[in-house]
Amino acid sequence: MHKDPARLLLVEPGKGLNLAKEDPEATPGFHKDGKEKAKDRLADDAAVIDHLQPILYAENRRSLLVVFQAMDTGGKDGTIRAVLGHLNPQGVEVTSFKKPTPDEMEHDFLWRIHKAVPRKGTIGVFNRSQYEDILVPTVFKLFSKAEIEARYDLINSFERHLAENGTVILKFFLHISKEEQRTRLQARLDDKHKNWKFSEADVEMRAYWDAFQKVYGRMLARTSTPWAPWYLIPANKKWYRNAAVARIVRETLEGMRLRYPPPPKGLGSIVIPE
């Protein structure tokens, strides 16, 4: 993989993004033999992430928030397992955001999000996120344009607040094709061990594919910021998806220059009794 995949996959802030022109089969940074090397590189990156996690925990000054968004069957769960599933669960918390509960509806839309922000020293993973509160209302015209615009500003400000208070933010959009989604949905029907994952709602949402793609393109461009960047991950090929995300997470943790805290004074004089 390219030594800096973040550059290849970064969504540039403020620029329009037409997802129809972004190839979900692409493998930026890999040659034709990339699949053969991807597993080795994924294992190497995962080992480095595993090494750095306890230092983040011990340092206890900053946190890492990793956000995943995708169309249905986009691979959020699979990516989380492949890249972060091996980490010490004491320092990682995965939050899946579904339809707001009645209690959550009684608060502002960011209330439930802020509650799930990772504590210092930990890694937080969002399976879906605050962006559902722009995406769905826009596609189904639940709010006025003014209300949607206000949410864009609130989310950007919220993420900036987190960043200024020690939370490093990474956001990944896993980009699959409509044809690939159909294949994955069919697999859930055909495999009895995957039947539990199938939802008729996923089929119904396919009628809104183009609308969701359009809103995602606008949303990614408007909310990719220096303090909370979006990465557009071509995700038809699972091996590439996992390798790309792992490398960016690794490089981000390395860039944080994590350090163990200094030991307490006087340790050299301590004698452990027999």
Backbone as CSV, one residue per row, in Angstrom:
resi,resn,N_x,N_y,N_z,CA_x,CA_y,CA_z,C_x,C_y,C_z
1,MET,0.838,-1.197,0.000,0.000,0.000,0.000,0.871,1.244,0.000
2,HIS,0.375,2.295,-0.605,1.049,3.596,-0.593,1.419,3.954,0.838
3,LYS,2.571,4.559,1.015,3.022,4.834,2.379,2.104,5.785,3.126
4,ASP,1.264,6.518,2.400,0.337,7.416,3.070,-1.035,7.310,2.419
5,PRO,-1.785,6.224,2.674,-3.099,6.050,2.063,-4.083,7.139,2.449
6,ALA,-3.829,7.802,3.584,-4.726,8.868,3.998,-4.830,9.937,2.923
7,ARG,-3.721,10.225,2.248,-3.744,11.236,1.184,-4.602,10.791,0.005
8,LEU,-4.555,9.507,-0.310,-5.293,8.992,-1.459,-6.797,8.959,-1.203
9,LEU,-7.194,8.770,0.032,-8.591,8.504,0.350,-9.289,9.642,1.087
10,LEU,-8.554,10.675,1.429,-9.120,11.809,2.163,-10.164,12.536,1.319
11,VAL,-11.290,12.849,1.944,-12.297,13.699,1.314,-11.891,15.147,1.585
12,GLU,-11.623,15.873,0.535,-11.156,17.244,0.718,-12.273,18.121,1.264
13,PRO,-11.990,18.894,2.297,-13.017,19.736,2.923,-13.619,20.729,1.936
14,GLY,-14.946,20.815,1.978,-15.623,21.867,1.240,-15.896,21.579,-0.214
15,LYS,-15.223,20.609,-0.792,-15.423,20.332,-2.211,-16.577,19.346,-2.398
16,GLY,-17.279,19.516,-3.520,-18.376,18.606,-3.816,-17.855,17.205,-4.084
17,LEU,-18.673,16.211,-3.789,-18.267,14.824,-3.985,-19.404,14.082,-4.665
18,ASN,-19.135,13.571,-5.859,-20.128,12.806,-6.607,-19.772,11.333,-6.469
19,LEU,-20.515,10.628,-5.616,-20.196,9.227,-5.352,-20.364,8.354,-6.586
20,ALA,-21.189,8.788,-7.521,-21.380,8.011,-8.745,-20.092,7.920,-9.556
21,LYS,-19.180,8.854,-9.334,-17.910,8.866,-10.057,-16.777,8.218,-9.258
22,GLU,-17.094,7.750,-8.052,-16.089,7.106,-7.210,-16.248,5.585,-7.315
23,ASP,-15.207,4.922,-7.778,-15.284,3.488,-8.067,-15.150,2.656,-6.796
24,PRO,-16.210,1.955,-6.380,-16.122,1.122,-5.161,-15.279,-0.131,-5.351
25,GLU,-14.881,-0.422,-6.602,-13.999,-1.561,-6.879,-12.525,-1.163,-6.824
26,ALA,-12.267,0.122,-6.713,-10.889,0.618,-6.774,-10.068,0.141,-5.583
27,THR,-8.757,0.093,-5.781,-7.827,-0.296,-4.703,-6.641,0.663,-4.703
28,PRO,-6.874,1.943,-4.426,-5.793,2.930,-4.468,-4.619,2.533,-3.581
29,GLY,-3.433,2.539,-4.161,-2.241,2.229,-3.387,-1.805,0.790,-3.461
30,PHE,-2.627,-0.071,-4.058,-2.270,-1.474,-4.205,-2.070,-1.815,-5.671
31,HIS,-1.120,-2.708,-5.942,-0.934,-3.229,-7.289,-1.871,-4.412,-7.482
32,LYS,-1.793,-5.051,-8.634,-2.687,-6.167,-8.943,-2.539,-7.311,-7.944
33,ASP,-1.337,-7.453,-7.395,-1.120,-8.534,-6.432,-1.435,-8.090,-5.012
34,GLY,-2.153,-6.976,-4.897,-2.418,-6.405,-3.576,-3.113,-7.341,-2.620
35,LYS,-4.041,-8.152,-3.127,-4.797,-9.023,-2.240,-3.879,-10.004,-1.525
36,GLU,-2.839,-10.456,-2.231,-1.922,-11.429,-1.638,-1.129,-10.827,-0.480
37,LYS,-0.845,-9.534,-0.581,-0.055,-8.880,0.464,-0.917,-8.224,1.542
38,ALA,-2.207,-8.037,1.220,-3.067,-7.275,2.120,-3.187,-7.909,3.500
39,LYS,-3.311,-9.238,3.550,-3.454,-9.905,4.841,-2.223,-9.706,5.710
40,ASP,-1.036,-9.784,5.092,0.188,-9.571,5.857,0.261,-8.141,6.370
41,ARG,-0.105,-7.193,5.526,-0.041,-5.788,5.941,-1.097,-5.480,6.994
42,LEU,-2.261,-6.086,6.848,-3.300,-5.901,7.854,-2.828,-6.444,9.197
43,ALA,-2.222,-7.619,9.184,-1.717,-8.210,10.423,-0.647,-7.330,11.057
44,ASP,0.225,-6.778,10.234,1.293,-5.908,10.730,0.709,-4.635,11.339
45,ASP,-0.241,-4.024,10.634,-0.856,-2.795,11.148,-1.644,-3.068,12.417
46,ALA,-2.353,-4.192,12.440,-3.123,-4.542,13.635,-2.210,-4.743,14.836
47,ALA,-1.030,-5.321,14.600,-0.077,-5.535,15.695,0.418,-4.203,16.251
48,VAL,0.641,-3.239,15.378,1.093,-1.915,15.834,-0.021,-1.223,16.613
49,ILE,-1.260,-1.319,16.112,-2.394,-0.734,16.832,-2.520,-1.369,18.215
50,ASP,-2.340,-2.683,18.262,-2.408,-3.408,19.526,-1.308,-2.944,20.479
51,HIS,-0.130,-2.643,19.942,0.993,-2.157,20.756,0.724,-0.763,21.297
52,LEU,0.081,0.077,20.494,-0.118,1.470,20.883,-1.326,1.666,21.805
53,GLN,-2.278,0.748,21.743,-3.474,0.923,22.574,-3.166,1.062,24.065
54,PRO,-2.343,0.185,24.661,-2.082,0.341,26.096,-1.315,1.619,26.434
55,ILE,-0.562,2.145,25.479,0.135,3.414,25.738,-0.878,4.549,25.780
56,LEU,-1.844,4.529,24.851,-2.934,5.512,24.881,-3.665,5.438,26.211
57,TYR,-3.919,4.214,26.664,-4.647,3.999,27.919,-3.841,4.520,29.109
58,ALA,-2.546,4.207,29.125,-1.699,4.626,30.243,-1.492,6.139,30.255
59,GLU,-1.331,6.709,29.073,-1.128,8.162,28.977,-2.330,8.914,29.526
60,ASN,-3.532,8.428,29.164,-4.784,8.935,29.743,-4.961,10.446,29.567
61,ARG,-4.532,10.951,28.421,-4.706,12.382,28.149,-5.607,12.628,26.938
62,ARG,-5.610,11.670,26.016,-6.376,11.823,24.785,-7.177,10.558,24.504
63,SER,-8.059,10.652,23.532,-8.827,9.486,23.116,-8.905,9.467,21.594
64,LEU,-9.328,8.332,21.053,-9.499,8.194,19.609,-10.937,7.780,19.339
65,LEU,-11.600,8.520,18.454,-12.958,8.195,18.044,-12.946,7.813,16.569
66,VAL,-13.405,6.596,16.280,-13.439,6.091,14.912,-14.896,5.917,14.502
67,VAL,-15.310,6.648,13.475,-16.705,6.667,13.032,-16.840,5.909,11.710
68,PHE,-17.834,5.032,11.643,-18.109,4.299,10.404,-19.518,4.602,9.916
69,GLN,-19.610,4.952,8.646,-20.893,5.114,7.973,-20.841,4.336,6.671
70,ALA,-21.990,3.839,6.246,-22.066,3.103,4.982,-23.524,2.848,4.655
71,MET,-23.781,2.513,3.404,-25.088,1.990,3.049,-25.247,0.632,3.724
72,ASP,-26.478,0.130,3.796,-26.712,-1.184,4.386,-25.861,-2.240,3.687
73,THR,-25.284,-3.142,4.449,-24.350,-4.205,4.033,-22.991,-3.651,3.638
74,GLY,-22.719,-2.399,3.977,-21.457,-1.788,3.564,-20.221,-2.367,4.228
75,GLY,-20.393,-3.082,5.343,-19.250,-3.745,5.967,-18.742,-3.102,7.234
76,LYS,-19.578,-2.341,7.910,-19.131,-1.679,9.136,-18.707,-2.697,10.196
77,ASP,-19.565,-3.680,10.445,-19.256,-4.697,11.466,-17.990,-5.470,11.108
78,GLY,-17.877,-5.877,9.853,-16.716,-6.653,9.421,-15.424,-5.879,9.545
79,THR,-15.471,-4.590,9.238,-14.273,-3.762,9.346,-13.864,-3.592,10.805
80,ILE,-14.841,-3.375,11.657,-14.547,-3.216,13.088,-13.891,-4.476,13.643
81,ARG,-14.426,-5.638,13.264,-13.844,-6.900,13.726,-12.419,-7.076,13.202
82,ALA,-12.222,-6.800,11.925,-10.923,-7.049,11.307,-9.840,-6.108,11.810
83,VAL,-10.186,-4.867,12.055,-9.182,-3.861,12.392,-9.015,-3.685,13.898
84,LEU,-10.112,-3.757,14.643,-10.067,-3.424,16.069,-10.533,-4.555,16.978
85,GLY,-10.981,-5.648,16.394,-11.557,-6.726,17.197,-10.579,-7.427,18.111
86,HIS,-9.280,-7.277,17.846,-8.270,-7.976,18.643,-7.823,-7.167,19.856
87,LEU,-8.287,-5.923,19.971,-7.799,-5.051,21.041,-8.384,-5.436,22.395
88,ASN,-7.710,-4.980,23.449,-8.182,-5.204,24.811,-9.528,-4.499,24.984
89,PRO,-10.601,-5.239,25.241,-11.925,-4.611,25.336,-12.042,-3.607,26.471
90,GLN,-11.121,-3.659,27.418,-11.161,-2.699,28.524,-10.954,-1.272,28.028
91,GLY,-10.259,-1.138,26.895,-9.961,0.200,26.405,-10.669,0.559,25.118
92,VAL,-11.680,-0.248,24.723,-12.424,0.005,23.488,-13.917,-0.141,23.754
93,GLU,-14.689,0.779,23.220,-16.145,0.673,23.346,-16.792,0.963,22.001
94,VAL,-17.603,0.016,21.523,-18.314,0.162,20.259,-19.761,0.539,20.546
95,THR,-20.233,1.594,19.903,-21.615,2.039,20.073,-22.316,2.001,18.724
96,SER,-23.440,1.307,18.666,-24.246,1.259,17.449,-25.456,2.170,17.633
97,PHE,-25.601,3.111,16.740,-26.712,4.058,16.835,-27.838,3.626,15.904
98,LYS,-28.975,3.348,16.506,-30.159,2.953,15.748,-31.186,4.086,15.827
99,LYS,-32.418,3.783,15.506,-33.475,4.782,15.608,-33.531,5.317,17.041
100,PRO,-33.602,6.632,17.235,-33.612,7.192,18.594,-34.759,6.635,19.438
101,THR,-34.445,6.366,20.701,-35.460,5.897,21.635,-36.340,7.073,22.069
102,PRO,-37.482,6.808,22.693,-38.307,7.912,23.196,-37.540,8.837,24.135
103,ASP,-36.681,8.256,24.998,-35.896,9.084,25.910,-34.934,9.978,25.139
104,GLU,-34.285,9.408,24.126,-33.342,10.192,23.322,-34.053,11.293,22.547
105,MET,-35.277,11.027,22.147,-36.049,12.031,21.407,-36.422,13.231,22.270
106,GLU,-36.346,13.050,23.582,-36.671,14.148,24.493,-35.496,15.116,24.667
107,HIS,-34.366,14.812,24.031,-33.175,15.659,24.122,-32.764,16.135,22.729
108,ASP,-31.772,17.013,22.695,-31.248,17.422,21.394,-30.569,16.235,20.724
109,PHE,-30.442,16.285,19.395,-30.004,15.102,18.650,-28.573,14.675,18.958
110,LEU,-27.762,15.576,19.506,-26.385,15.215,19.828,-26.222,14.677,21.248
111,TRP,-27.292,14.683,22.022,-27.204,14.244,23.416,-26.717,12.807,23.518
112,ARG,-27.337,11.915,22.735,-26.942,10.502,22.828,-25.548,10.266,22.250
113,ILE,-25.150,11.112,21.325,-23.817,11.000,20.736,-22.760,11.389,21.761
114,HIS,-22.983,12.516,22.427,-21.989,13.015,23.385,-21.800,12.021,24.532
115,LYS,-22.869,11.357,24.926,-22.765,10.366,26.009,-21.836,9.214,25.647
116,ALA,-21.701,8.942,24.344,-20.910,7.790,23.901,-19.487,8.159,23.494
117,VAL,-19.131,9.420,23.595,-17.773,9.848,23.246,-16.769,9.138,24.157
118,PRO,-15.675,8.617,23.600,-14.731,7.840,24.420,-14.064,8.662,25.522
119,ARG,-13.887,8.016,26.667,-13.161,8.636,27.768,-11.681,8.764,27.408
120,LYS,-10.978,9.611,28.112,-9.539,9.749,27.893,-8.858,8.394,28.073
121,GLY,-7.939,8.099,27.183,-7.206,6.848,27.255,-7.861,5.702,26.502
122,THR,-9.016,5.931,25.908,-9.743,4.834,25.262,-10.009,5.114,23.789
123,ILE,-10.438,4.063,23.107,-10.841,4.149,21.708,-12.346,3.927,21.640
124,GLY,-13.041,4.857,21.040,-14.473,4.717,20.833,-14.755,4.450,19.363
125,VAL,-15.696,3.566,19.100,-16.068,3.222,17.730,-17.564,3.454,17.568
126,PHE,-17.921,4.248,16.579,-19.329,4.490,16.279,-19.724,3.706,15.027
127,ASN,-20.681,2.796,15.186,-21.295,2.089,14.070,-22.566,2.862,13.727
128,ARG,-22.487,3.689,12.711,-23.416,4.788,12.432,-23.167,5.863,13.495
129,SER,-23.772,7.025,13.308,-23.348,8.140,14.146,-24.316,9.303,14.048
130,GLN,-23.825,10.471,14.448,-24.599,11.703,14.362,-25.016,12.039,12.938
131,TYR,-24.337,11.429,11.981,-24.649,11.741,10.580,-25.971,11.141,10.125
132,GLU,-26.468,10.147,10.841,-27.805,9.645,10.554,-28.845,10.745,10.745
133,ASP,-28.536,11.705,11.624,-29.486,12.767,11.939,-29.467,13.902,10.918
134,ILE,-28.619,13.777,9.922,-28.701,14.627,8.728,-29.197,13.798,7.553
135,LEU,-28.643,12.611,7.433,-28.901,11.753,6.282,-30.384,11.423,6.121
136,VAL,-30.965,10.798,7.126,-32.359,10.350,7.039,-33.334,11.519,6.911
137,PRO,-33.222,12.561,7.747,-34.148,13.684,7.595,-34.058,14.376,6.230
138,THR,-32.860,14.369,5.624,-32.727,14.998,4.317,-33.387,14.154,3.231
139,VAL,-33.085,12.861,3.220,-33.647,11.978,2.195,-35.170,11.958,2.257
140,PHE,-35.719,11.899,3.463,-37.167,11.774,3.602,-37.868,13.111,3.896
141,LYS,-37.087,14.192,3.780,-37.646,15.542,3.912,-38.455,15.710,5.205
142,LEU,-37.830,15.291,6.301,-38.491,15.377,7.602,-38.359,16.757,8.233
143,PHE,-37.298,17.477,7.861,-37.056,18.807,8.409,-36.927,19.822,7.279
144,SER,-37.009,21.084,7.651,-36.812,22.155,6.673,-35.338,22.269,6.318
145,LYS,-35.030,22.922,5.222,-33.638,23.133,4.823,-32.876,23.904,5.892
146,ALA,-33.549,24.845,6.535,-32.900,25.640,7.593,-32.489,24.749,8.762
147,GLU,-33.351,23.803,9.123,-33.026,22.904,10.226,-31.860,21.977,9.859
148,ILE,-31.840,21.519,8.617,-30.743,20.668,8.167,-29.437,21.451,8.172
149,GLU,-29.483,22.688,7.679,-28.283,23.521,7.661,-27.757,23.741,9.072
150,ALA,-28.651,23.929,10.007,-28.242,24.143,11.393,-27.537,22.899,11.933
151,ARG,-27.994,21.736,11.522,-27.370,20.494,11.995,-25.953,20.342,11.436
152,TYR,-25.742,20.740,10.208,-24.375,20.724,9.675,-23.450,21.560,10.557
153,ASP,-23.890,22.760,10.881,-23.062,23.658,11.708,-22.853,23.087,13.103
154,LEU,-23.896,22.513,13.677,-23.791,21.963,15.021,-22.832,20.775,15.063
155,ILE,-22.882,19.910,14.064,-21.994,18.749,14.048,-20.551,19.177,13.872
156,ASN,-20.296,20.099,12.961,-18.916,20.572,12.776,-18.381,21.228,14.046
157,SER,-19.218,22.006,14.711,-18.797,22.659,15.953,-18.594,21.641,17.071
158,PHE,-19.482,20.654,17.135,-19.383,19.598,18.142,-18.075,18.833,17.993
159,GLU,-17.745,18.460,16.771,-16.521,17.706,16.539,-15.289,18.564,16.809
160,ARG,-15.378,19.828,16.512,-14.249,20.711,16.826,-14.059,20.807,18.335
161,HIS,-15.161,20.881,19.055,-15.094,20.919,20.522,-14.413,19.661,21.054
162,LEU,-14.790,18.504,20.512,-14.162,17.258,20.945,-12.667,17.273,20.655
163,ALA,-12.306,17.698,19.449,-10.898,17.716,19.053,-10.084,18.648,19.941
164,GLU,-10.654,19.783,20.284,-9.938,20.746,21.123,-9.803,20.259,22.564
165,ASN,-10.565,19.223,22.905,-10.497,18.675,24.251,-9.891,17.273,24.274
166,GLY,-9.087,16.967,23.256,-8.262,15.774,23.316,-8.780,14.535,22.604
167,THR,-9.881,14.647,21.862,-10.386,13.501,21.120,-9.953,13.604,19.660
168,VAL,-9.151,12.652,19.217,-8.743,12.582,17.817,-9.837,11.833,17.062
169,ILE,-10.298,12.389,15.948,-11.461,11.845,15.246,-11.075,11.363,13.850
170,LEU,-11.496,10.144,13.529,-11.371,9.581,12.188,-12.754,9.155,11.731
171,LYS,-13.108,9.475,10.481,-14.426,9.103,9.968,-14.251,8.372,8.645
172,PHE,-14.867,7.197,8.551,-14.738,6.358,7.362,-16.108,6.129,6.723
173,PHE,-16.203,6.422,5.433,-17.382,6.032,4.661,-16.997,4.852,3.791
174,LEU,-17.650,3.717,4.017,-17.361,2.493,3.278,-18.264,2.463,2.044
175,HIS,-17.657,2.659,0.884,-18.393,2.893,-0.360,-18.550,1.606,-1.157
176,ILE,-19.781,1.096,-1.245,-20.060,-0.085,-2.055,-21.005,0.287,-3.195
177,SER,-21.074,-0.577,-4.188,-21.980,-0.365,-5.317,-23.355,-0.953,-5.012
178,LYS,-24.344,-0.523,-5.771,-25.693,-1.060,-5.593,-25.718,-2.548,-5.942
179,GLU,-24.915,-2.932,-6.945,-24.842,-4.336,-7.340,-24.223,-5.191,-6.228
180,GLU,-23.171,-4.658,-5.587,-22.536,-5.387,-4.488,-23.497,-5.521,-3.316
181,GLN,-24.274,-4.486,-3.054,-25.252,-4.584,-1.972,-26.265,-5.690,-2.266
182,ARG,-26.706,-5.780,-3.491,-27.657,-6.836,-3.863,-27.053,-8.217,-3.615
183,THR,-25.790,-8.389,-3.985,-25.106,-9.663,-3.769,-25.043,-10.009,-2.287
184,ARG,-24.738,-9.020,-1.470,-24.610,-9.262,-0.030,-25.969,-9.529,0.621
185,LEU,-26.997,-8.845,0.157,-28.329,-9.114,0.678,-28.780,-10.525,0.306
186,GLN,-28.473,-10.927,-0.927,-28.838,-12.278,-1.363,-28.116,-13.334,-0.524
187,ALA,-26.862,-13.041,-0.176,-26.093,-13.969,0.652,-26.745,-14.155,2.020
188,ARG,-27.346,-13.102,2.531,-28.032,-13.207,3.813,-29.281,-14.071,3.709
189,LEU,-29.897,-14.085,2.550,-31.053,-14.944,2.337,-30.648,-16.404,2.133
190,ASP,-29.538,-16.599,1.429,-29.120,-17.943,1.050,-28.461,-18.717,2.188
191,ASP,-27.814,-18.025,3.092,-27.071,-18.673,4.183,-27.907,-18.617,5.459
192,LYS,-28.321,-19.767,5.950,-29.185,-19.792,7.126,-28.519,-19.168,8.354
193,HIS,-27.186,-19.174,8.369,-26.473,-18.572,9.494,-26.433,-17.047,9.401
194,LYS,-26.846,-16.516,8.244,-26.891,-15.060,8.065,-28.318,-14.534,7.999
195,ASN,-29.298,-15.466,8.078,-30.694,-15.035,7.966,-31.064,-13.983,9.001
196,TRP,-30.480,-14.095,10.185,-30.822,-13.169,11.259,-30.455,-11.724,10.926
197,LYS,-29.502,-11.570,9.998,-29.062,-10.229,9.627,-29.969,-9.588,8.581
198,PHE,-30.839,-10.408,7.971,-31.650,-9.886,6.876,-32.825,-9.076,7.407
199,SER,-33.063,-7.947,6.743,-34.207,-7.112,7.087,-34.888,-6.654,5.800
200,GLU,-36.201,-6.797,5.760,-36.928,-6.340,4.581,-36.768,-4.836,4.383
201,ALA,-36.498,-4.130,5.471,-36.295,-2.684,5.358,-35.084,-2.367,4.479
202,ASP,-34.061,-3.241,4.525,-32.884,-3.026,3.688,-33.257,-3.072,2.209
203,VAL,-34.172,-3.971,1.870,-34.631,-4.076,0.484,-35.439,-2.826,0.108
204,GLU,-36.301,-2.399,1.010,-37.120,-1.216,0.745,-36.261,0.024,0.543
205,MET,-35.169,0.129,1.294,-34.310,1.312,1.187,-33.566,1.380,-0.143
206,ARG,-33.475,0.254,-0.864,-32.795,0.278,-2.155,-33.493,1.218,-3.147
207,ALA,-34.782,1.438,-2.945,-35.516,2.361,-3.812,-35.014,3.795,-3.660
208,TYR,-34.323,4.062,-2.543,-33.827,5.418,-2.273,-32.311,5.517,-2.470
209,TRP,-31.736,4.529,-3.136,-30.277,4.463,-3.286,-29.695,5.772,-3.806
210,ASP,-30.208,6.255,-4.916,-29.652,7.465,-5.538,-29.766,8.671,-4.611
211,ALA,-30.878,8.767,-3.901,-31.064,9.892,-2.976,-30.053,9.833,-1.843
212,PHE,-29.844,8.635,-1.289,-28.864,8.493,-0.213,-27.452,8.811,-0.714
213,GLN,-27.123,8.341,-1.911,-25.800,8.610,-2.463,-25.563,10.108,-2.641
214,LYS,-26.575,10.801,-3.109,-26.453,12.245,-3.313,-26.236,12.977,-1.991
215,VAL,-27.017,12.602,-0.983,-26.889,13.268,0.321,-25.556,12.914,0.964
216,TYR,-25.139,11.651,0.857,-23.841,11.274,1.412,-22.715,12.098,0.785
217,GLY,-22.746,12.250,-0.537,-21.702,13.015,-1.197,-21.608,14.440,-0.682
218,ARG,-22.756,15.063,-0.516,-22.786,16.433,-0.002,-22.338,16.473,1.454
219,MET,-22.803,15.503,2.226,-22.524,15.472,3.663,-21.044,15.236,3.947
220,LEU,-20.425,14.312,3.222,-19.010,14.025,3.444,-18.164,15.254,3.146
221,ALA,-18.473,15.927,2.045,-17.679,17.091,1.663,-17.840,18.243,2.651
222,ARG,-19.047,18.422,3.162,-19.301,19.555,4.049,-18.826,19.329,5.474
223,THR,-18.583,18.078,5.844,-18.192,17.808,7.227,-16.818,17.151,7.338
224,SER,-16.071,17.117,6.233,-14.674,16.676,6.317,-13.849,17.902,6.654
225,THR,-13.309,17.924,7.841,-12.604,19.094,8.357,-11.204,18.702,8.804
226,PRO,-10.317,19.671,8.993,-8.969,19.339,9.484,-8.995,18.624,10.825
227,TRP,-10.008,18.902,11.643,-10.060,18.293,12.977,-10.890,16.996,12.996
228,ALA,-11.633,16.719,11.924,-12.430,15.486,11.877,-12.594,15.072,10.413
229,PRO,-11.530,14.542,9.796,-11.569,14.240,8.367,-12.382,12.989,8.031
230,TRP,-12.965,13.010,6.841,-13.611,11.833,6.278,-12.652,11.136,5.322
231,TYR,-12.701,9.808,5.307,-11.965,9.010,4.333,-12.966,8.172,3.543
232,LEU,-12.895,8.276,2.237,-13.770,7.523,1.356,-13.075,6.206,1.006
233,ILE,-13.591,5.103,1.546,-12.952,3.799,1.394,-13.708,2.962,0.352
234,PRO,-13.115,2.697,-0.821,-13.755,1.757,-1.751,-13.901,0.414,-1.051
235,ALA,-15.127,-0.110,-0.964,-15.364,-1.225,-0.044,-15.991,-2.459,-0.687
236,ASN,-16.037,-2.508,-2.015,-16.527,-3.745,-2.645,-15.612,-4.916,-2.335
237,LYS,-14.300,-4.627,-2.314,-13.306,-5.648,-1.986,-12.992,-5.551,-0.489
238,LYS,-13.408,-6.548,0.257,-13.262,-6.485,1.711,-11.801,-6.439,2.139
239,TRP,-10.945,-7.137,1.418,-9.527,-7.146,1.791,-8.934,-5.751,1.680
240,TYR,-9.342,-5.002,0.677,-8.820,-3.637,0.540,-9.412,-2.729,1.610
241,ARG,-10.710,-2.851,1.815,-11.383,-2.043,2.839,-10.684,-2.170,4.187
242,ASN,-10.441,-3.403,4.619,-9.829,-3.629,5.927,-8.402,-3.103,5.984
243,ALA,-7.641,-3.354,4.916,-6.241,-2.916,4.895,-6.135,-1.392,4.911
244,ALA,-7.001,-0.719,4.160,-6.951,0.744,4.092,-7.299,1.371,5.436
245,VAL,-8.358,0.881,6.055,-8.769,1.441,7.352,-7.702,1.185,8.410
246,ALA,-7.159,-0.028,8.431,-6.131,-0.354,9.430,-4.911,0.542,9.287
247,ARG,-4.491,0.785,8.043,-3.305,1.619,7.862,-3.541,3.048,8.337
248,ILE,-4.729,3.586,8.083,-5.018,4.962,8.507,-5.119,5.047,10.025
249,VAL,-5.743,4.055,10.660,-5.812,4.041,12.129,-4.409,3.948,12.709
250,ARG,-3.596,3.074,12.147,-2.215,2.928,12.624,-1.458,4.245,12.504
251,GLU,-1.517,4.863,11.324,-0.764,6.098,11.104,-1.250,7.218,12.015
252,THR,-2.541,7.221,12.302,-3.084,8.248,13.190,-2.561,8.065,14.606
253,LEU,-2.581,6.840,15.100,-2.055,6.583,16.445,-0.562,6.882,16.516
254,GLU,0.180,6.507,15.488,1.609,6.816,15.473,1.827,8.319,15.472
255,GLY,0.992,9.044,14.735,1.124,10.502,14.668,0.805,11.196,15.976
256,MET,0.101,10.513,16.871,-0.211,11.102,18.179,0.999,11.107,19.099
257,ARG,2.069,10.378,18.714,3.313,10.321,19.502,3.010,10.002,20.964
258,LEU,2.362,8.892,21.157,1.960,8.467,22.502,3.172,8.116,23.347
259,ARG,3.072,8.406,24.632,4.160,8.123,25.563,3.584,7.603,26.880
260,TYR,4.268,6.619,27.440,3.892,6.199,28.782,4.160,7.346,29.750
261,PRO,3.348,7.513,30.769,3.601,8.566,31.758,4.866,8.251,32.538
262,PRO,5.525,9.259,33.081,6.735,9.001,33.869,6.401,8.194,35.118
263,PRO,7.287,7.318,35.543,7.016,6.499,36.737,7.037,7.350,38.000
264,PRO,6.385,6.890,39.046,6.432,7.606,40.324,7.878,7.672,40.832
265,LYS,8.179,8.715,41.572,9.522,8.860,42.123,9.786,7.806,43.193
266,GLY,11.041,7.421,43.300,11.445,6.526,44.371,11.275,5.051,44.088
267,LEU,10.937,4.683,42.858,10.745,3.259,42.571,12.037,2.462,42.751
268,GLY,13.171,3.126,42.501,14.431,2.413,42.595,14.766,1.951,43.996
269,SER,14.179,2.563,44.974,14.489,2.191,46.365,13.518,1.163,46.950
270,ILE,12.527,0.803,46.179,11.520,-0.131,46.679,12.022,-1.569,46.571
271,VAL,11.866,-2.308,47.648,12.241,-3.722,47.653,10.984,-4.535,47.904
272,ILE,10.687,-5.450,47.005,9.512,-6.300,47.155,9.852,-7.384,48.191
273,PRO,9.089,-7.457,49.271,9.391,-8.460,50.319,9.169,-9.880,49.805
274,GLU,9.970,-10.797,50.333,9.825,-12.196,49.948,8.570,-12.796,50.556
